[in-house]
Amino acid sequence: MAEQINTNSYKANLEVFSATLQRLAVDDKNIVAVTSDSRGSGKLVPFGQKFPEQMVEVGIAEQNLVGVAAGLASCGKKVFAVSPACFLTARALEQIKNDVAYSDNPVNIIGISAGVSYGALGSTHHSLHDYAALRAINNIMVVAPADNFETEKAIELAAATNQPIYLRFGKKPMPPLKEINDDVFEFGKGRVICEGNDVAIIATGETVYPALEAARKLQLQNINATVVSMHTIKPLDTALLESLAKKCKAIVTVEEHSVYGGLGEACASYLMQNNHHNKFKIVGIPDEYTVTGSQTEIMEHYGISEKGITDIVVTLVG
């Protein structure tokens, strides 16, 4: 049955992650959260209060975090390892590669405050490499839910999936992408938000909403866009990408990540290797240290906004 959404009560996806994990942990004592001095920023204080025996705190030690999480998973625990994405996927990359993926330990690696969520703290605290780094590692899914609905479903699926998964979350409250959530959510299957034949805007994570806003603006200019939440970056929904390439003359990808190695290059690689020649543009962070500002200011500076996406589509399609 479709779920009616109260559009006045949306939350940050991270809050929905925490609430969902608490709900699941009531009936499943194998669910364990492991944090690296990040239970506050990970919204897991209530989880720790309710389930103190299902919480492990390792302190500021991301490599230990992943190692402990892998050990618990190898003993049958359903582990959610929570830490800021910028540190988790850089400092602990070797442990993710070897202890989790290579050893096939089904750890759910939760990267919080991702992309440029830390804003003015600067490039040291921005995770613009995580898709690229983890896409190159065998045996790990890469997932970036866009709204509260996708987040809840992703955590439910992650708790029931016996495979390593990286899930990425930002900090700000996210509006719902649809008034009614009637979708069947699956890892590896993109979620079509609206449909049009002129251009496909394929976005992921917190960039899907500005892509949808751009599509509404473009409609006023008689440009009809399909908007896709490609929440699973690996494995990529190539069947959906194939259909979009045949239907739309132009494709734009949008991500809060470097233009190198992320969603855009994954899509471009598939399209080129399968003889599609659509007009194509990657919207993301260029090869530079980011400007200083809030998350919104940084994203607007690089065109990851309603106006930026609209302008790029008009130029590409026109």
C-alpha positions, 0 to 999 in steps of 0.5 A: 500500500502506498504511504502518504507523506507529510511534507512538513515533517521531513528529517535528515536522512541520518536521523531516519537511519538512526530511527530505523536501526533502533526499530530493527534492533528491538527484535534483532539482538545481532544488530550492533553499531560500532562508532569512532567517537561519532555517536553524536554526529551519527545520531546514535546517542538514543541507540546507545541508551536503549541498546548499550550492549549492542553498541561498541565505541572504539574512539577516534580510530577508524582503522580499528573501527573497521577491523572490530566491525569485520570481526563482529560480522565474522561472528554473525553480528549485523554490524553498522560501522559509523564514522565521518565519510572523509576519514572512514574511506581514507584512513581505513581504506585498507581495512575496508579492502582487506578485512571487509571486502576481501574477507567477505565480512558483511559490514554495513559501512556508514559514511556520515557528513559526506560530500561537502557537509562539513562546509567551511571545515574545508577539503580535509573534511570533505569526502569527494573521493569515496565513490571512486575509491570504493567502486574500485574495490571488489565485493562492496556495494556503494549506496547513497540514499536521496530522501527519507524513504530511500534511507529507511528502505536501504537500512532495512535491506542492509540489515537483511543483506549478507554482503559488504555495503557502503552507505553514504549520508549527509547532514541536512533535512531532505524533502521527499522526492514524491508525494506518495512512496509507491516504489519498490526499493531495491539495491542496484535498481534506480528510482525514476522520480519523473519522466520526460523524453528530452533529457535524463538527469541522473543524480545520487544522494542529496543532489537528487532533489535539486535535480528534480527542482531543475526538471520542474524549472525546465518544464516551463521552457518546454524541456521535459526531463526524466529524473532518476535517483541512482541511489546504488552507484555500484552495482549500476543499474545498466538496464535503466541506463540503457533505456534512458540512452535510447529515449533521451538525446542528452544525459546529465549526471549530478553528484556531490563528489569529484567528477573523477571516478564517481557516478558520472564516469560510471555512466559514461563508461557504460554508455561509451562501451555500449556504443551510445553517443548521447550528449553527456555532461557530468556535474560535480566537484572539479579537480581542485580544493573546494572553495570555503563556505557552507554546503549550500554555498559550495554546491551552488558555486559548482553548479550543483543546484537548481539553477546550475543544473537548469543552465547546463541542460539548456546549453546541452539540449539547445 
